[in-house]
């Protein structure tokens, strides 16, 4: 459902911005901010990647 909500915000907001419907654009922005602030959405995915995979080593007890 979260994927559908992200698609809805991007597509609906951008189409309304294209046609100059600013109130629906504002609603899409509010939904977008709500999605970004949700604890179930990984905001780190929006950061650009360096292209280098560096695995994190965690100390494990035997």
VMD Tcl script that builds the backbone (N, CA, C; Angstrom):
set m [mol new atoms 186]
animate dup $m
set s [atomselect $m all]
$s set {name element resname resid chain x y z} {
  {N N UNK 1 A 0.815 -1.193 0.000}
  {CA C UNK 1 A 0.000 0.000 0.000}
  {C C UNK 1 A 0.860 1.259 0.000}
  {N N UNK 2 A 2.008 1.201 0.669}
  {CA C UNK 2 A 2.880 2.370 0.716}
  {C C UNK 2 A 3.400 2.711 -0.674}
  {N N UNK 3 A 3.706 1.692 -1.471}
  {CA C UNK 3 A 4.170 1.915 -2.837}
  {C C UNK 3 A 3.092 2.616 -3.660}
  {N N UNK 4 A 1.853 2.204 -3.478}
  {CA C UNK 4 A 0.744 2.848 -4.188}
  {C C UNK 4 A 0.581 4.298 -3.755}
  {N N UNK 5 A 0.780 4.557 -2.472}
  {CA C UNK 5 A 0.637 5.924 -1.968}
  {C C UNK 5 A 1.739 6.823 -2.522}
  {N N UNK 6 A 2.957 6.310 -2.596}
  {CA C UNK 6 A 4.063 7.095 -3.161}
  {C C UNK 6 A 3.783 7.397 -4.631}
  {N N UNK 7 A 3.344 6.400 -5.388}
  {CA C UNK 7 A 3.014 6.608 -6.802}
  {C C UNK 7 A 1.891 7.627 -6.954}
  {N N UNK 8 A 0.893 7.527 -6.096}
  {CA C UNK 8 A -0.225 8.457 -6.137}
  {C C UNK 8 A 0.254 9.884 -5.909}
  {N N UNK 9 A 1.082 10.083 -4.914}
  {CA C UNK 9 A 1.554 11.435 -4.583}
  {C C UNK 9 A 2.373 11.999 -5.732}
  {N N UNK 10 A 3.264 11.206 -6.288}
  {CA C UNK 10 A 4.122 11.705 -7.366}
  {C C UNK 10 A 3.304 11.985 -8.625}
  {N N UNK 11 A 2.523 11.019 -9.056}
  {CA C UNK 11 A 1.777 11.187 -10.308}
  {C C UNK 11 A 0.664 12.220 -10.188}
  {N N UNK 12 A -0.143 12.112 -9.153}
  {CA C UNK 12 A -1.267 13.022 -8.989}
  {C C UNK 12 A -0.769 14.453 -8.775}
  {N N UNK 13 A 0.261 14.597 -7.956}
  {CA C UNK 13 A 0.803 15.933 -7.705}
  {C C UNK 13 A 1.431 16.549 -8.941}
  {N N UNK 14 A 2.186 15.758 -9.692}
  {CA C UNK 14 A 2.851 16.322 -10.869}
  {C C UNK 14 A 1.854 16.651 -11.986}
  {N N UNK 15 A 0.847 15.823 -12.181}
  {CA C UNK 15 A -0.159 16.117 -13.214}
  {C C UNK 15 A -0.953 17.368 -12.849}
  {N N UNK 16 A -1.301 17.505 -11.582}
  {CA C UNK 16 A -2.024 18.711 -11.173}
  {C C UNK 16 A -1.140 19.946 -11.258}
  {N N UNK 17 A 0.149 19.812 -10.985}
  {CA C UNK 17 A 1.057 20.954 -11.136}
  {C C UNK 17 A 1.166 21.343 -12.610}
  {N N UNK 18 A 1.193 20.358 -13.498}
  {CA C UNK 18 A 1.271 20.623 -14.942}
  {C C UNK 18 A 0.077 21.455 -15.411}
  {N N UNK 19 A -1.092 21.143 -14.871}
  {CA C UNK 19 A -2.298 21.853 -15.292}
  {C C UNK 19 A -2.627 23.063 -14.407}
  {N N UNK 20 A -1.778 23.354 -13.439}
  {CA C UNK 20 A -1.952 24.557 -12.634}
  {C C UNK 20 A -3.010 24.462 -11.555}
  {N N UNK 21 A -3.333 23.254 -11.117}
  {CA C UNK 21 A -4.296 23.069 -10.025}
  {C C UNK 21 A -3.516 23.032 -8.707}
  {N N UNK 22 A -3.367 24.170 -8.094}
  {CA C UNK 22 A -2.430 24.285 -6.972}
  {C C UNK 22 A -2.962 23.717 -5.663}
  {N N UNK 23 A -4.258 23.708 -5.456}
  {CA C UNK 23 A -4.794 23.118 -4.226}
  {C C UNK 23 A -4.538 21.607 -4.172}
  {N N UNK 24 A -4.804 20.847 -5.236}
  {CA C UNK 24 A -4.444 19.421 -5.205}
  {C C UNK 24 A -2.941 19.192 -5.091}
  {N N UNK 25 A -2.137 20.083 -5.646}
  {CA C UNK 25 A -0.684 19.964 -5.499}
  {C C UNK 25 A -0.308 20.115 -4.029}
  {N N UNK 26 A -0.928 21.067 -3.342}
  {CA C UNK 26 A -0.662 21.254 -1.918}
  {C C UNK 26 A -1.068 20.019 -1.114}
  {N N UNK 27 A -2.193 19.408 -1.488}
  {CA C UNK 27 A -2.623 18.179 -0.806}
  {C C UNK 27 A -1.617 17.063 -1.048}
  {N N UNK 28 A -1.106 16.945 -2.277}
  {CA C UNK 28 A -0.102 15.929 -2.587}
  {C C UNK 28 A 1.180 16.175 -1.802}
  {N N UNK 29 A 1.560 17.430 -1.638}
  {CA C UNK 29 A 2.761 17.756 -0.856}
  {C C UNK 29 A 2.556 17.365 0.610}
  {N N UNK 30 A 1.372 17.627 1.144}
  {CA C UNK 30 A 1.081 17.240 2.532}
  {C C UNK 30 A 1.158 15.723 2.687}
  {N N UNK 31 A 0.581 14.985 1.728}
  {CA C UNK 31 A 0.693 13.521 1.764}
  {C C UNK 31 A 2.149 13.087 1.653}
  {N N UNK 32 A 2.909 13.742 0.785}
  {CA C UNK 32 A 4.325 13.404 0.621}
  {C C UNK 32 A 5.124 13.622 1.888}
  {N N UNK 33 A 4.880 14.728 2.560}
  {CA C UNK 33 A 5.566 14.988 3.839}
  {C C UNK 33 A 5.158 13.941 4.867}
  {N N UNK 34 A 3.894 13.571 4.883}
  {CA C UNK 34 A 3.441 12.524 5.798}
  {C C UNK 34 A 4.115 11.197 5.524}
  {N N UNK 35 A 4.309 10.866 4.251}
  {CA C UNK 35 A 4.987 9.625 3.899}
  {C C UNK 35 A 6.445 9.672 4.341}
  {N N UNK 36 A 7.110 10.795 4.112}
  {CA C UNK 36 A 8.521 10.909 4.498}
  {C C UNK 36 A 8.706 10.846 6.012}
  {N N UNK 37 A 7.744 11.324 6.757}
  {CA C UNK 37 A 7.856 11.316 8.215}
  {C C UNK 37 A 7.415 9.992 8.845}
  {N N UNK 38 A 6.781 9.143 8.056}
  {CA C UNK 38 A 6.307 7.862 8.578}
  {C C UNK 38 A 7.486 6.980 8.950}
  {N N UNK 39 A 7.359 6.272 10.026}
  {CA C UNK 39 A 8.438 5.411 10.489}
  {C C UNK 39 A 8.614 4.178 9.616}
  {N N UNK 40 A 7.640 3.864 8.788}
  {CA C UNK 40 A 7.715 2.667 7.949}
  {C C UNK 40 A 8.331 2.951 6.592}
  {N N UNK 41 A 8.654 4.207 6.303}
  {CA C UNK 41 A 9.236 4.578 5.019}
  {C C UNK 41 A 10.714 4.855 5.214}
  {N N UNK 42 A 11.571 4.228 4.419}
  {CA C UNK 42 A 13.015 4.390 4.545}
  {C C UNK 42 A 13.456 5.619 3.755}
  {N N UNK 43 A 13.643 6.728 4.460}
  {CA C UNK 43 A 14.028 7.980 3.822}
  {C C UNK 43 A 15.457 7.880 3.287}
  {N N UNK 44 A 16.257 6.971 3.825}
  {CA C UNK 44 A 17.626 6.795 3.365}
  {C C UNK 44 A 17.708 6.387 1.906}
  {N N UNK 45 A 16.636 5.851 1.354}
  {CA C UNK 45 A 16.627 5.483 -0.053}
  {C C UNK 45 A 16.689 6.704 -0.959}
  {N N UNK 46 A 16.367 7.867 -0.437}
  {CA C UNK 46 A 16.387 9.081 -1.243}
  {C C UNK 46 A 17.775 9.688 -1.352}
  {N N UNK 47 A 18.711 9.252 -0.510}
  {CA C UNK 47 A 20.074 9.774 -0.579}
  {C C UNK 47 A 20.801 9.155 -1.768}
  {N N UNK 48 A 21.602 9.950 -2.470}
  {CA C UNK 48 A 22.329 9.381 -3.606}
  {C C UNK 48 A 23.372 8.361 -3.145}
  {N N UNK 49 A 23.551 7.357 -3.956}
  {CA C UNK 49 A 24.499 6.297 -3.646}
  {C C UNK 49 A 25.890 6.678 -4.135}
  {N N UNK 50 A 26.915 6.214 -3.416}
  {CA C UNK 50 A 28.287 6.449 -3.844}
  {C C UNK 50 A 28.707 5.443 -4.901}
  {N N UNK 51 A 27.925 4.401 -5.077}
  {CA C UNK 51 A 28.249 3.384 -6.057}
  {C C UNK 51 A 29.172 2.315 -5.518}
  {N N UNK 52 A 29.596 2.458 -4.261}
  {CA C UNK 52 A 30.507 1.501 -3.645}
  {C C UNK 52 A 29.764 0.805 -2.516}
  {N N UNK 53 A 29.755 -0.510 -2.548}
  {CA C UNK 53 A 29.096 -1.265 -1.487}
  {C C UNK 53 A 30.113 -1.572 -0.399}
  {N N UNK 54 A 29.859 -1.063 0.785}
  {CA C UNK 54 A 30.722 -1.325 1.933}
  {C C UNK 54 A 29.886 -2.006 3.015}
  {N N UNK 55 A 30.054 -3.328 3.156}
  {CA C UNK 55 A 29.251 -4.024 4.173}
  {C C UNK 55 A 29.677 -3.614 5.571}
  {N N UNK 56 A 28.720 -3.533 6.441}
  {CA C UNK 56 A 28.993 -3.170 7.829}
  {C C UNK 56 A 29.263 -4.445 8.605}
  {N N UNK 57 A 30.394 -4.480 9.310}
  {CA C UNK 57 A 30.758 -5.644 10.099}
  {C C UNK 57 A 30.283 -5.422 11.524}
  {N N UNK 58 A 29.532 -6.376 12.019}
  {CA C UNK 58 A 28.996 -6.292 13.371}
  {C C UNK 58 A 29.692 -7.367 14.222}
  {N N UNK 59 A 30.142 -6.975 15.397}
  {CA C UNK 59 A 30.779 -7.939 16.291}
  {C C UNK 59 A 29.736 -8.930 16.761}
  {N N UNK 60 A 30.056 -10.197 16.573}
  {CA C UNK 60 A 29.145 -11.248 17.019}
  {C C UNK 60 A 29.845 -12.111 18.058}
  {N N UNK 61 A 29.106 -12.439 19.083}
  {CA C UNK 61 A 29.664 -13.321 20.101}
  {C C UNK 61 A 29.422 -14.751 19.678}
  {N N UNK 62 A 30.416 -15.634 19.905}
  {CA C UNK 62 A 30.260 -17.037 19.484}
  {C C UNK 62 A 29.214 -17.783 20.254}
}
mol reanalyze $m
mol bondsrecalc $m
mol representation Tube
mol addrep $m
